[in-house]
Amino acid sequence: MSPAARAFLRGLGDVIFPPTCVQCRGLVEPMGKGEPELQYVCEKCAPLIDFVREPHCTTCGHPFYGIVEGERSCPHCVGLSPAFSEGRTAVLFKGPARGLVLELKYHRGLHVLADMKHIFRRAHHVLALARQAVLVPVPLHPRKERERGYNQAKLLAEALASVAGEGTRLDSLLQRTTDTVSQTAFDRRTRMANLKNAFALAKGATITPALHYLIVDDVFTTGSTLNSCARALRHAGALNIDVVTFAHG
């Protein structure tokens, strides 16, 4: 299908089902000529997206505020003992960014992936880490993936790979072996206990120690899930492991 035809069909769909903002639920109006940069965040709410800038924690990616001199510990990942080298995140998990994640994760909102891809495109420090890497999405348990219909981490990894450029590829190297309950309400210690040995190398997957592996998830909360995945990769022979999330919260 030609770009003109896709634009026509998208415009026709917007007439029948006008796009609404994930933050305020108002209509997303075109901003001047052409399409808005974000299709599901309105012009009023777009400035509420809190992009992460330097300086930020090298373990979890959360920004440091104010003047930073020398070493500084991060309260968001203290005690994590990461099995990965570095972590970066595109935005903070609040405002419209939170709305995009919730729409994708819990409301089958595949349409918001275009906006999340655009946000990745603006997160240059994330793109720098992703280039030439093998992106490994955090897997869902098969039961959960059947219920949801997709793995949101894999979709985000695909979006990141598409904007990171040539040399970046996706490989679903991990499988979830334990069907744990939602970890949202638990603290780090409980999450770590629940997720111990919850991930393993997928059947038929192989690790090349010389490659750079980048684990991708939607949100960095305590880092327990990402760390459990990193341990599984390291146990399988990976040496160069980092993590990236769309949001931090």
TIFI-807647 format. One record per residue: residue in one letter; x, y, z of N, C-alpha, C in turn. Coordinates in steps of 0.02 Angstrom, whole numbers, plus 50000, padded with zeros to 5 digits. Atoms other than C-alpha are relative to their C-alpha. Example, Ala and Ser with C-alpha at 12.3 -4.5 7.8 and 13.67 -1.06 7.14 Angstrom:
(nuse 'A' (50045 49941 50000) (50615 49775 50390) (50045 50060 50000))
(nuse 'S' (49958 49941 49997) (50684 49947 50357) (49961 50055 50037))
***
This chain:
(nuse 'M' (50042 49940 50000) (50000 50000 50000) (50044 50062 50000))
(nuse 'S' (49960 49940 50006) (50067 50171 49952) (49991 50045 50061))
(nuse 'P' (50007 49954 49943) (50100 50307 50084) (49937 50043 49994))
(nuse 'A' (50060 49959 50009) (49960 50410 50008) (49937 49961 50020))
(nuse 'A' (50058 50041 49983) (49837 50266 50026) (49995 49989 50075))
(nuse 'R' (50001 50009 49927) (49890 50234 50206) (49977 50063 50035))
(nuse 'A' (50020 49937 49970) (49870 50418 50246) (49925 50012 49992))
(nuse 'F' (50072 49992 50012) (49695 50418 50168) (49960 49957 50048))
(nuse 'L' (50036 50046 49956) (49639 50265 50267) (50005 50022 50073))
(nuse 'R' (49992 49976 49932) (49712 50336 50428) (49956 50061 50012))
(nuse 'G' (50042 49941 49993) (49624 50500 50398) (49926 49982 50003))
(nuse 'L' (50070 50022 49999) (49460 50411 50362) (49983 49970 50068))
(nuse 'G' (50011 50029 49934) (49479 50312 50523) (49994 50053 50054))
(nuse 'D' (50003 49947 49950) (49510 50471 50622) (49934 50039 49997))
(nuse 'V' (50065 49967 50006) (49349 50545 50554) (49947 49958 50034))
(nuse 'I' (50050 50045 49971) (49248 50392 50606) (50012 49991 50075))
(nuse 'F' (49981 50010 49930) (49343 50363 50769) (50054 50050 50018))
(nuse 'P' (49950 49948 49986) (49428 50527 50818) (50047 49979 50056))
(nuse 'P' (49953 50020 49948) (49588 50496 50917) (49992 50042 50063))
(nuse 'T' (50007 49964 49937) (49575 50541 51101) (50065 49995 50040))
(nuse 'C' (49939 49995 49961) (49714 50590 51220) (49998 49951 50059))
(nuse 'V' (49998 50049 49945) (49769 50455 51344) (50003 50034 50068))
(nuse 'Q' (49995 49964 49936) (49792 50590 51477) (49934 50033 50019))
(nuse 'C' (50059 49961 49983) (49641 50705 51469) (49936 49974 49968))
(nuse 'R' (50056 50030 50036) (49528 50601 51354) (49966 50049 49953))
(nuse 'G' (50026 49954 50050) (49499 50753 51244) (50023 49979 49931))
(nuse 'L' (49982 50016 50068) (49510 50747 51055) (50070 50027 49985))
(nuse 'V' (49934 49978 50022) (49684 50758 50979) (49992 50035 49933))
(nuse 'E' (50010 49960 50060) (49674 50899 50854) (50066 50006 49962))
(nuse 'P' (49939 49989 50038) (49798 50920 50710) (50033 50066 50020))
(nuse 'M' (49963 49940 49981) (49935 51046 50753) (50029 50031 49937))
(nuse 'G' (49976 49968 50061) (49949 51153 50597) (49996 49951 49942))
(nuse 'K' (49999 50043 50059) (49994 51065 50436) (50022 49930 50019))
(nuse 'G' (49979 50069 49990) (50009 50877 50429) (49972 49971 50064))
(nuse 'E' (50023 50036 49941) (49986 50754 50570) (50037 50024 50062))
(nuse 'P' (49964 49983 49938) (50028 50788 50752) (50056 49950 50012))
(nuse 'E' (49945 50046 49984) (50192 50714 50815) (49974 49940 50039))
(nuse 'L' (50030 50053 49960) (50091 50613 50941) (49926 49995 49981))
(nuse 'Q' (50069 50009 50022) (49926 50539 50886) (49951 49991 50057))
(nuse 'Y' (50045 50015 49945) (49857 50496 51058) (50018 50039 50063))
(nuse 'V' (49987 49952 49947) (49926 50637 51165) (49989 50069 49970))
(nuse 'C' (50019 49936 50030) (49851 50809 51135) (50055 50052 50010))
(nuse 'E' (49950 49947 49997) (49949 50970 51113) (50007 50028 50070))
(nuse 'K' (49998 49974 49932) (49905 51027 51289) (50036 49953 50047))
(nuse 'C' (49971 50049 49954) (49962 50865 51372) (50070 49978 49980))
(nuse 'A' (49934 50023 50023) (50117 50829 51267) (50058 50027 50042))
(nuse 'P' (49944 49976 49959) (50229 50944 51372) (50005 49966 50068))
(nuse 'L' (49999 50035 49936) (50184 50837 51524) (50041 49935 49997))
(nuse 'I' (49957 50059 50005) (50288 50693 51456) (50069 50019 50026))
(nuse 'D' (49938 49984 49966) (50442 50693 51567) (50057 49957 49972))
(nuse 'F' (49944 50035 50031) (50589 50641 51457) (50060 49999 50048))
(nuse 'V' (49941 50006 49957) (50742 50577 51551) (50059 50032 49965))
(nuse 'R' (49940 49967 50024) (50897 50684 51529) (50058 49983 50047))
(nuse 'E' (49942 50007 49957) (51073 50671 51596) (50002 50058 50049))
(nuse 'P' (49972 50063 49976) (51130 50655 51730) (49946 49952 50024))
(nuse 'H' (50047 50050 49976) (51041 50493 51770) (50038 49941 50028))
(nuse 'C' (49970 50059 49970) (51075 50335 51868) (50021 49952 49945))
(nuse 'T' (49976 50046 50051) (51180 50215 51766) (49972 49929 50009))
(nuse 'T' (50028 50066 49988) (51094 50065 51844) (49927 49995 49978))
(nuse 'C' (50072 50004 50016) (50908 50105 51827) (49977 50053 49950))
(nuse 'G' (50017 49949 50048) (50908 50261 51719) (49961 50059 50027))
(nuse 'H' (50038 49944 49972) (50812 50374 51839) (50043 50062 50004))
(nuse 'P' (49958 49940 50001) (50870 50555 51824) (50019 50024 50070))
(nuse 'F' (49979 49963 49941) (50969 50645 51958) (49982 50073 49988))
(nuse 'Y' (50019 49929 50007) (50908 50822 51990) (50049 50044 50038))
(nuse 'G' (49954 49954 49969) (51014 50972 52033) (50072 49986 49980))
(nuse 'I' (49929 50007 50015) (51204 50978 52034) (50024 49933 50028))
(nuse 'V' (49974 50065 49980) (51287 50807 52039) (50075 50000 49993))
(nuse 'E' (49927 50004 50001) (51470 50789 52085) (50022 49933 50028))
(nuse 'G' (49974 50063 49976) (51563 50625 52101) (49948 49945 50000))
(nuse 'E' (50045 50057 49996) (51477 50462 52145) (49936 50020 50037))
(nuse 'R' (50063 49986 49967) (51294 50468 52193) (49958 49937 49999))
(nuse 'S' (50042 50060 49996) (51185 50324 52253) (49929 50018 49979))
(nuse 'C' (50069 49989 50024) (51011 50305 52181) (49952 49963 50045))
(nuse 'P' (50048 50033 49955) (50867 50270 52301) (49954 49951 49965))
(nuse 'H' (50046 50043 50037) (50770 50184 52163) (50027 49930 49987))
(nuse 'C' (49973 50066 50014) (50890 50040 52140) (50051 49978 50052))
(nuse 'V' (49954 50020 49947) (50990 50033 52302) (49984 49929 50023))
(nuse 'G' (50011 50068 49978) (51014 49853 52356) (49981 49952 49944))
(nuse 'L' (50021 50043 50055) (50975 49784 52183) (50052 49947 49982))
(nuse 'S' (49946 50045 50020) (51146 49702 52152) (49989 49976 49928))
(nuse 'P' (50019 50017 50069) (51120 49707 51963) (50046 49949 49968))
(nuse 'A' (49962 50048 50041) (51173 49563 51852) (50012 50027 49931))
(nuse 'F' (49988 49965 50063) (51176 49687 51707) (50046 50059 50013))
(nuse 'S' (49952 49946 49992) (51297 49829 51675) (49967 50068 50006))
(nuse 'E' (50028 49933 50002) (51188 49979 51635) (49926 49997 49983))
(nuse 'G' (50071 49995 50015) (51006 50030 51628) (49982 50070 49979))
(nuse 'R' (50023 49934 50023) (50923 50172 51534) (49925 49997 49987))
(nuse 'T' (50073 49996 50010) (50743 50231 51517) (49985 50064 49961))
(nuse 'A' (50016 49944 50042) (50657 50350 51398) (49964 50056 50037))
(nuse 'V' (50042 49950 49967) (50529 50438 51509) (49983 49976 50070))
(nuse 'L' (50025 50019 49934) (50459 50439 51685) (49928 49976 49995))
(nuse 'F' (50065 50033 50002) (50304 50335 51720) (49948 50044 50035))
(nuse 'K' (50051 49955 49974) (50182 50477 51748) (49970 50038 49942))
(nuse 'G' (50032 49960 50051) (50063 50587 51651) (49983 49960 49938))
(nuse 'P' (50017 50035 50062) (50036 50542 51468) (50040 49937 49987))
(nuse 'A' (49959 50060 50009) (50180 50417 51468) (49969 49941 50037))
(nuse 'R' (50034 50052 49962) (50091 50319 51604) (49937 49978 49964))
(nuse 'G' (50060 50016 50038) (49931 50329 51502) (50014 49956 49941))
(nuse 'L' (49982 50041 50058) (50018 50256 51350) (50015 49929 50021))
(nuse 'V' (49983 50067 49976) (50088 50110 51449) (49938 49961 50020))
(nuse 'L' (50061 50034 49976) (49921 50070 51531) (49954 49982 49942))
(nuse 'E' (50042 50013 50059) (49829 50084 51365) (50026 49938 49962))
(nuse 'L' (49971 50058 50036) (49949 49960 51284) (49993 49936 50041))
(nuse 'K' (49993 50060 49959) (49964 49841 51431) (49933 49970 50021))
(nuse 'Y' (50062 50025 49970) (49786 49828 51496) (49937 50010 49957))
(nuse 'H' (50060 49985 50039) (49668 49893 51360) (50008 49982 49926))
(nuse 'R' (49989 50022 50069) (49735 49809 51203) (50012 50059 49953))
(nuse 'G' (49990 49939 50039) (49789 49980 51142) (50061 49998 49955))
(nuse 'L' (49943 50006 50045) (49907 49928 51004) (50010 50064 49959))
(nuse 'H' (49995 49938 50039) (49870 50094 50918) (50050 50049 50031))
(nuse 'V' (49955 49951 49968) (49977 50189 51046) (50073 49984 49988))
(nuse 'L' (49930 50017 50012) (50135 50098 50991) (50034 50052 49955))
(nuse 'A' (49971 49948 50043) (50160 50233 50858) (50027 50058 50042))
(nuse 'D' (49977 49945 49957) (50173 50365 50995) (50060 49978 50042))
(nuse 'M' (49944 50024 49959) (50288 50257 51101) (50064 49993 49957))
(nuse 'K' (49944 50003 50047) (50399 50230 50949) (50029 50070 49990))
(nuse 'H' (49977 49931 50008) (50407 50418 50924) (50038 50024 50062))
(nuse 'I' (49965 49982 49938) (50458 50440 51107) (50068 49967 50002))
(nuse 'F' (49934 50032 50005) (50597 50312 51085) (50046 50038 49953))
(nuse 'R' (49959 49964 50049) (50655 50410 50934) (50031 50063 50030))
(nuse 'R' (49974 49939 49968) (50678 50563 51043) (50047 49985 50059))
(nuse 'A' (49958 50019 49943) (50769 50467 51181) (50068 49978 49974))
(nuse 'H' (49937 50014 50034) (50943 50479 51106) (50047 49956 50042))
(nuse 'H' (49956 50041 49958) (51032 50402 51256) (49978 49926 50000))
(nuse 'V' (50025 50068 50007) (50920 50248 51239) (50021 49971 49933))
(nuse 'L' (49981 50023 50066) (50952 50235 51053) (50074 49983 49996))
(nuse 'A' (49928 50013 50001) (51139 50246 51082) (50017 49933 50030))
(nuse 'L' (49988 50064 49967) (51132 50095 51197) (49973 49942 49957))
(nuse 'A' (50033 50053 50038) (51019 49998 51078) (50035 49984 49934))
(nuse 'R' (49969 50011 50065) (51122 50017 50920) (50049 49941 50002))
(nuse 'Q' (49958 50059 50008) (51208 49857 50865) (49987 49945 50052))
(nuse 'A' (50014 50048 49946) (51128 49762 51011) (49948 49949 49978))
(nuse 'V' (50053 50050 50007) (51022 49605 51018) (49948 50016 50053))
(nuse 'L' (50053 49982 49953) (50858 49661 51098) (49963 49937 50023))
(nuse 'V' (50032 50060 49971) (50786 49530 51215) (49940 50023 50042))
(nuse 'P' (50059 49979 49961) (50606 49565 51271) (49989 49957 50062))
(nuse 'V' (50019 50039 49941) (50554 49514 51446) (49939 49958 49981))
(nuse 'P' (50055 50042 50022) (50441 49364 51413) (49942 49998 50050))
(nuse 'L' (50058 50016 49959) (50266 49335 51478) (49994 49925 50006))
(nuse 'H' (50017 50071 49996) (50211 49167 51542) (49950 49984 49944))
(nuse 'P' (50046 50017 50055) (50119 49075 51400) (49927 50012 50017))
(nuse 'R' (50071 49989 49981) (49955 49083 51497) (49982 50073 49996))
(nuse 'K' (50014 49928 50000) (49967 49271 51520) (50001 50028 49929))
(nuse 'E' (49997 49975 50068) (50017 49299 51339) (49938 49978 49960))
(nuse 'R' (50062 50022 50033) (49867 49196 51280) (49943 50045 50021))
(nuse 'E' (50054 49957 49976) (49752 49301 51389) (50004 50069 49970))
(nuse 'R' (49991 49932 50025) (49825 49467 51332) (49999 50003 49925))
(nuse 'G' (49999 50002 50073) (49850 49415 51152) (50066 50022 49971))
(nuse 'Y' (49934 49977 50023) (50027 49485 51141) (50043 50013 50061))
(nuse 'N' (49952 49981 49948) (50182 49526 51242) (50020 50073 49988))
(nuse 'Q' (49987 49929 50011) (50195 49715 51263) (50075 50016 49998))
(nuse 'A' (49928 49989 50001) (50382 49704 51297) (50030 49984 49932))
(nuse 'K' (49976 50017 50067) (50410 49619 51130) (49981 50053 49950))
(nuse 'L' (50022 49948 50045) (50308 49751 51040) (50042 50063 50009))
(nuse 'L' (49957 49942 49987) (50410 49888 51124) (50070 49988 49973))
(nuse 'A' (49934 50016 50027) (50571 49799 51077) (50001 50007 49924))
(nuse 'E' (50005 49992 50073) (50513 49793 50896) (49999 50074 49981))
(nuse 'A' (50002 49928 50014) (50474 49979 50902) (50069 50031 50009))
(nuse 'L' (49934 49974 49988) (50645 50017 50976) (50049 49979 49945))
(nuse 'A' (49955 50024 50052) (50735 49908 50849) (49990 50038 49935))
(nuse 'S' (50015 49967 50063) (50647 49997 50706) (50028 50071 49997))
(nuse 'V' (49973 49931 50000) (50713 50169 50760) (50074 50002 50018))
(nuse 'A' (49930 50001 49981) (50884 50114 50823) (50046 49993 49940))
(nuse 'G' (49960 50003 50060) (50945 50077 50648) (50027 49930 49986))
(nuse 'E' (49972 50063 50021) (51036 49939 50558) (50050 49974 50051))
(nuse 'G' (49955 50030 49951) (51133 49817 50664) (49965 49982 50065))
(nuse 'T' (50040 50016 49940) (50998 49811 50799) (49948 49948 49979))
(nuse 'R' (50049 50051 50016) (50892 49654 50800) (49968 49973 50063))
(nuse 'L' (50038 50027 49944) (50766 49568 50911) (50006 49924 50000))
(nuse 'D' (49997 50073 49993) (50783 49391 50978) (49968 49981 50066))
(nuse 'S' (50035 50020 49939) (50662 49313 51102) (50036 49941 50031))
(nuse 'L' (49955 50051 49974) (50796 49217 51195) (49976 49969 50066))
(nuse 'L' (50020 50022 49934) (50706 49198 51361) (49929 49973 50001))
(nuse 'Q' (50068 50023 49987) (50554 49104 51422) (49986 50006 50074))
(nuse 'R' (50021 49995 49930) (50456 49126 51582) (49977 49931 50022))
(nuse 'T' (50013 50069 49979) (50454 48960 51674) (49952 49996 50060))
(nuse 'T' (50044 49998 49941) (50352 49015 51827) (49943 50049 49988))
(nuse 'D' (50059 49957 50010) (50176 49084 51816) (49986 50038 50065))
(nuse 'T' (50007 49961 49938) (50193 49215 51953) (49939 50046 49996))
(nuse 'V' (50054 49951 49998) (50053 49329 52009) (50029 50069 49986))
(nuse 'S' (49976 49932 50012) (50063 49515 51970) (50042 50024 50058))
(nuse 'Q' (49953 49978 49949) (50209 49593 52062) (49989 50073 50020))
(nuse 'T' (50010 49928 49991) (50137 49769 52065) (49998 50022 50073))
(nuse 'A' (50011 49979 49930) (50093 49773 52250) (50057 49980 50047))
(nuse 'F' (49947 50026 49957) (50255 49693 52313) (50061 50045 50002))
(nuse 'D' (49937 49963 49997) (50416 49773 52374) (50055 49960 49966))
(nuse 'R' (49946 50032 50037) (50586 49731 52302) (50018 49931 50027))
(nuse 'R' (49980 50064 49971) (50627 49592 52424) (49952 49945 49981))
(nuse 'T' (50050 50050 50017) (50463 49502 52392) (50002 49983 49926))
(nuse 'R' (49996 50012 50072) (50478 49525 52205) (50060 49956 49983))
(nuse 'M' (49940 50039 50014) (50654 49456 52205) (49990 49927 50018))
(nuse 'A' (50013 50069 49979) (50597 49302 52301) (49951 49966 49952))
(nuse 'N' (50049 50029 50045) (50447 49276 52186) (50028 49984 49931))
(nuse 'L' (49974 50006 50068) (50550 49295 52028) (50064 49959 49995))
(nuse 'K' (49940 50041 50001) (50697 49186 52079) (49988 49939 49955))
(nuse 'N' (50004 50056 50047) (50725 49061 51938) (49935 50001 49959))
(nuse 'A' (50061 49995 50039) (50568 49126 51850) (50013 50002 49925))
(nuse 'F' (49983 49995 50071) (50660 49144 51683) (50057 49953 49983))
(nuse 'A' (49948 50045 50024) (50769 49029 51580) (50009 50012 49926))
(nuse 'L' (49988 49995 50071) (50845 49020 51408) (49946 49961 49963))
(nuse 'A' (50052 50033 50039) (50711 48978 51279) (50027 49938 49965))
(nuse 'K' (49980 50062 50034) (50715 48807 51198) (50029 50017 49931))
(nuse 'G' (49968 49990 50065) (50834 48807 51050) (50040 50064 49995))
(nuse 'A' (49964 49937 50003) (50906 48978 51093) (50073 49989 50016))
(nuse 'T' (49928 50004 49987) (51094 49004 51092) (50027 50069 50015))
(nuse 'I' (49968 49938 49980) (51204 49138 51168) (50070 50005 49969))
(nuse 'T' (49933 49987 50025) (51356 49214 51083) (50032 50050 50047))
(nuse 'P' (49972 49956 49948) (51465 49287 51222) (50024 50068 49976))
(nuse 'A' (49973 49937 50025) (51538 49423 51111) (49947 50052 49984))
(nuse 'L' (50054 49954 50019) (51368 49501 51072) (49977 50042 50060))
(nuse 'H' (50029 49956 49950) (51286 49645 51166) (49926 49986 50005))
(nuse 'Y' (50070 50016 49990) (51119 49593 51239) (49966 50055 50041))
(nuse 'L' (50037 49945 49968) (50991 49725 51288) (49929 49976 50017))
(nuse 'I' (50066 50023 49978) (50841 49669 51392) (49951 50059 49999))
(nuse 'V' (50049 49947 50010) (50684 49771 51353) (49936 49985 50038))
(nuse 'D' (50064 50007 49966) (50531 49798 51463) (49963 50067 49998))
(nuse 'D' (50039 49939 50003) (50392 49926 51480) (50018 50049 50055))
(nuse 'V' (49989 49955 49943) (50426 49996 51655) (50052 49971 50047))
(nuse 'F' (49954 50018 49947) (50571 49991 51778) (49968 50022 50066))
(nuse 'T' (50030 49983 49936) (50492 49982 51951) (50051 49987 50055))
(nuse 'T' (49946 50016 49953) (50611 49891 52068) (50060 49969 49965))
(nuse 'G' (49946 50032 50037) (50717 49809 51933) (50004 49925 50010))
(nuse 'S' (49995 50071 49984) (50683 49634 52000) (49988 49956 49940))
(nuse 'T' (50014 50040 50059) (50608 49567 51839) (50059 50003 49951))
(nuse 'L' (49943 49991 50045) (50747 49639 51731) (50062 49964 50026))
(nuse 'N' (49940 50031 49971) (50879 49576 51851) (49995 49923 49996))
(nuse 'S' (50009 50072 50005) (50806 49400 51851) (50013 49977 49928))
(nuse 'C' (49987 50016 50071) (50810 49402 51660) (50075 50004 49986))
(nuse 'A' (49928 49992 50011) (50990 49464 51662) (50038 49941 50029))
(nuse 'R' (49966 50058 49970) (51041 49323 51779) (49992 49938 49956))
(nuse 'A' (50011 50058 50044) (50963 49195 51661) (50045 50004 49938))
(nuse 'L' (49956 49992 50058) (51060 49267 51513) (50073 49988 50020))
(nuse 'R' (49930 50008 49978) (51222 49274 51613) (50015 49927 50014))
(nuse 'H' (49991 50072 49986) (51197 49094 51671) (50009 49961 49935))
(nuse 'A' (49996 50034 50064) (51179 49046 51487) (50064 50018 49962))
(nuse 'G' (49936 49984 50031) (51346 49128 51444) (50007 50071 49974))
(nuse 'A' (49995 49930 50023) (51306 49310 51400) (50046 50039 50047))
(nuse 'L' (49952 49961 49961) (51441 49431 51457) (49983 50074 50001))
(nuse 'N' (50014 49928 50007) (51383 49602 51396) (49925 50011 50000))
(nuse 'I' (50073 49995 49991) (51207 49635 51463) (49982 50069 50028))
(nuse 'D' (50028 49937 49976) (51114 49801 51482) (49924 49994 49998))
(nuse 'V' (50073 50000 50000) (50931 49846 51507) (49973 50068 49978))
(nuse 'V' (50034 49939 50022) (50812 49974 51432) (49925 49992 50015))
(nuse 'T' (50073 49999 49991) (50634 50020 51481) (49971 50062 49967))
(nuse 'F' (50034 49941 50027) (50509 50136 51402) (49993 50053 50054))
(nuse 'A' (50013 49952 49946) (50470 50215 51571) (50031 49975 50066))
(nuse 'H' (49974 50016 49933) (50533 50221 51750) (49949 50027 50050))
(nuse 'G' (50049 49980 49949) (50414 50226 51898) (49994 49947 50049))
***
